[in-house]
Amino acid sequence: MGKSFFRFRHFEVRQERAGMKVSTDSVLLSCLADLGKPRRILDIGTGTGLLALLSAEKYPEALVTGVEIEEGAYLDALGNFAASPYSERLTAVHGDIRELRDEEFDAVIVNPPYFTGNSQELRSEERRTARQDATLTDRDLRDAAVRLLREDGIFAICLPPLRAPSFLRAAGGVLAPAEEISLIPREGKEEYLRIITLRRTGSGATCARRTFTVRSADGSYSREYLEATDGIFLTREQKAALRRELGKG
């Protein structure tokens, strides 16, 4: 398995052991979900740690814990956390979220499995372990919220549109949706992903709904995407320095 890394403006994500890619979904989940003013954040299935790192950057007063069941990804997250400017506020835990106890968080975030069954898209045992629905179900996520989220806490999740209704049914009575954001990959296309923010209490409250378009019709990034991600990615000067460092001009 080859090594890879991706640099953001203030940190980098290295992958040396895990068969996972840097996810734009995690970037959008971090940028668009409003977690209020959390003191403690839990990232379920942290992978190589991207969502946890973005959360530590966005919420400078928060302590962030990333839980990962797959050993290679956990070790990558451990290294990425240690190398980041937020290392003192980041903790990586190797284990099953279903076994985590005696903790309480102000916010729980998760970019969960998208595949079901034995999809051929899951090309390695590590990805099967980390991403299959058979490993982490909607009910598992609901139960994690019951155990780990404080009474008025916030739960933010990124889901394909077809999976969203089943998750909301499973979460009913425990988590009440506060906002749903439909992500459109390109102007004129259909929704491909949905970011849902829920509260531990407050059933019956109105759920706000809106759309967010990633790219304009001509393929360029939309203005709302550029505004939402401002400050996260490398500056032009940093990109030029990175190309020089890699010997690419």
N, C-alpha and C positions, 0 to 999 in steps of 0.2 A: 504494500500500500504506500503510495507516494506521499511525501510531505507537502503541505501547502500553507499559505498564510494570506490574510487579508488585512490591510491596514485602514483604520479609520483615522479621524483627525487626532484623537487623543490616546488611542490604544490600538493594539493589533490582536488578531485572532489567529493562532497557529493550530494547525491540525497535523499531528504526527502519528496518531494511533487510530483515530476514529474514522469510520467511513461516512462522514457527514459533510455537507457543504454549507458554506455561509448562506444564511437564508434572508432574503429580502422581506419575507413575511415577519420575521422577528423585528426587523428595523421598523416596519410599519406598525406592528403591535405596540412597540415601545413609544413611537412618536404619537400615535393617535389615541391610545387608551389613557384616560385620565384617572390616576390612582389617588388623587387628592394630595395629602401631605403625609405619606407613610413613614413610619419609623423603622418598620421591618417588612421586607418583601421576600416572598418565596417564589422561586422559578422552578416549576416542576418539569423535569426532563430537560435540564439545562444544556445538554449536548456539550459542545466545546465552550459554552459560556457566553455566547454573544448577547442574548437577551438580558442576562444578569448584568453584564458589563454596561449595556445601554441604560439599564435601569439605575445602576449606581451613578452613571453620568447625569441622568435626568433628575434624580432625586438625591442631591448631595448630602442630605442629613440622614439618609436611610442606610440600614444594614441589610445586605442582600445575601440570601442563601440560595445556592443552586443545587438541586438534587438530581443525580444521574445514576441510572441503574447499570449502564454499560461501562465496563472498566476503562476501556481505551478512551472514550469520550470524557469520562470523569478525570482521568489523568491529564488530558489536554486542557480541560477547564481549570484544573488546579494550577497548571503552568501559566495559562492566560491570566488568571486572577492575580497570581503572584507578580507577574510582569507589568500589570496595569497601574495607573496612578491611584486606583481605588482599592488597592490590595488590602488595606486595613479594614475595609468595610465589606469585603467579599469573603464568603465561606463556601467551599465545595464539599458536598456530602455524597459519598458513594453508597447507594442503597436504593431500596424500593420505597416509593412514596407511601405505599399502603402500610408500611411498617413504621413510618415516622410518627412519633408521639411526643407529648409533653412540650409542645411548641405552640406559640401563638403569633400570628402575623396580621399586619394591617392590610396587606394586599397579597394576593396570589396571582401569578401570571403563568400562562402555559400556551405553548405552541405545540399541540399534541399530535398523535399519529393521524395521518391522512388516509392510510391504506387499510384494507380489510383482508382477511383470509391470507392466502399465499400468493399475493401479487408478485408478478415477475419483476416489478419495479424495485422490489427489495432484494438487492443483489448480494447482500452479505448477511451473515448471522448477526453481526453487530447491529445493523439497521433493523433486522427483524425484531431483535430484542428491544431496541429503543423505540420503535415506531409502530409496531402492529397494534391494532385495536384489541387483539386477544390478550395483550400484555397490560394495557391501560385503557379501561372502558369509561364510558360516560358516568356510570355509577361509581367507579373508582374515584373519578374527579370530584363528583358530588360529595362522596364520603370524606375526601381529603378536605374539602371546604368546611364540612361540619366539624372535623377534628381540629383543624389548624387555623381557620380564619376567625378573627375576633368578631363579636356580635354585630358590629356595624362596618365590617371590613368589605373590601372590594375584590372581586374576582374578574380577571380579564383573560379572554381566550380568543384564539384565532382558529376558525373552522371553515371547511368547504361548505357552501350553501346547503348541500344535500344532507350533511351531517348535523347542521345547526338545530333543526327541529327536534331530533332525538335527544340531543344534549339538553335542550331547554326543558323537554318533558322530564328527563331524569333529574334535573336540577330543581324542578318545581317544588315549592314548599320550603325550600332551603335558600335558594338564590333567586332574586327577582331581577330581570333585565332592566338596566337603566339606559343603555344606548346600544344601538346596532349600526355598524358602519359597513356598507356594501362596497367592496373594493372592485373597481372596474379596471382591467388591465390596460385597455386602450379605448379612447373615445369611440362610442358606437358598438362596443362589444358587451357581452353579458358579464354579470358578476362572477368572479372566480373564487372569492374568499370573503369571509365575513368576520369582523372583529366585534365581539360582544363583551360589554362591560356589565357586570351584575353586582348587586349588593346583597350582603348576608341577611339583611332585613329590609322591610319596606315593600312587601308584596302589595300590589294594587297601584303602585306608583306608575306614572306615565313613562313609557320607553321612547326615547328620542331616536329617530331614524334618519340617516343621511347616506349619500354616496360619496365616494372618493375615487377620482380617476387618476391612475398612475401615469399614463402617457396620453398625449394629444393625438389627434387623428394622423398627423404626419410622423408619428413615432417618437417625437421628442418628449422629454419628461414634462408633465403638466406643471403649471405654476403652483398649484396646491401641493404637489409632491415636492417641488423644490423648496417651498416655504416650510413644509412639515419636517423635512430632513436637513434644513439649514444648520450648519455647525457640526454635523455628524461625520460627513465624508471628508476626504483629504482636500485641502485647498489646491489651487493650480500650482503653487510653488512647491507644495509637498509632493504632488504627483511628479513634477519635474525632477525633484531631488531623488525620489524613489526610482525613477527610470535611470538616472545616472548611477545610483547604487547598484542596480541590477545589470548595468552595462548595456542599456537599451537606448542610449542617446542622451 
